[in-house]
């Protein structure tokens, strides 16, 4: 999702508006990661109207959110997968 770093041939950030509104999107960032966070408002504005879009920021985690905040990360992933879409 980063737009200032990386060398993807067909970067997702340039195609996000093309995702069907029925495809939910959830991003999980660590609060102290070196990656640029894409604000939820930017994602929602880029997606088709009505698309489920959610950004989670784990304050105690760095870049490796799945290790740094394992229980919270797993809870979020289980919630997303269990409900079939982005959730709070």
N, C-alpha and C positions, 0 to 999 in steps of 0.2 A: 504494500500500500504506500510505501515511501515514494516521494516524488523528487527528492534531492540526492538520493544515493541508490546505487544498484544498477544493474545492467540487464534488466529483463527485456527480452525481445518484444514482448507485447504486454507491457505493464498493466496490472489490474486497475490501478488508479485512473488510467485513461479509458477503461472500459466499464467502469462501475455503473454508469448510466444505462448501459445496454442490458444489464441483468433484469430478467423478468421480475415484476413486483411480487410474484409468488415465491421467489427465492429469498429466504430470510438471511440476514447477515449479522454476525456478531464478531467483534474484535475484542481481544483481551490484551491489555498492556500492563507492564509493571510501572508503578509510579516513579521509579528512578531508573528506567531504562534509558539507554542512549538513543533509542529510536525516536523519531518524530511521531507524536501522537496525532492521529487524524481526529479532530473534534467530531462528536456525534452530529452536531448541527450541519457540518460540511457533508457528511455521508448521507444524512437524511435529505438534504437539498439536492444531492447528486442522483439519488435513487428515484425510481418512478413513484408516483403518488400512491400511498398506502402500503409501501413495502416495509416489512419489519426490519428495523435496523437498530442495533444497540452496541455501545462501546462500554466496556468494563475497564476500570483502572484499579489495579490492586496496589494500594499505597505502600505496603511493606515489601513489594517485590521489585526486582531489577529486570534485566532483559529475559532471564530464564524464569518466567512466572510459574511454570509447572513445578519447579524445584523450590524457588524462594517462598512461595505461598501455596504449597501443594494442596492443602485442604480446601482453601477458598477457590483455587483454580478448578479442582475436581468438582466441587459443588456447582460452580457456574457451568462447567461443561456438561455435567449430568442434567442440570436444569434445562439447558438449551436442547440437548439431545432428547430428553424425555418428553419435552413439550413440542418438539418439532419446529422450534423457531426461537427468535431472540426474546428473552424475558428479563425482567428485573431480578 
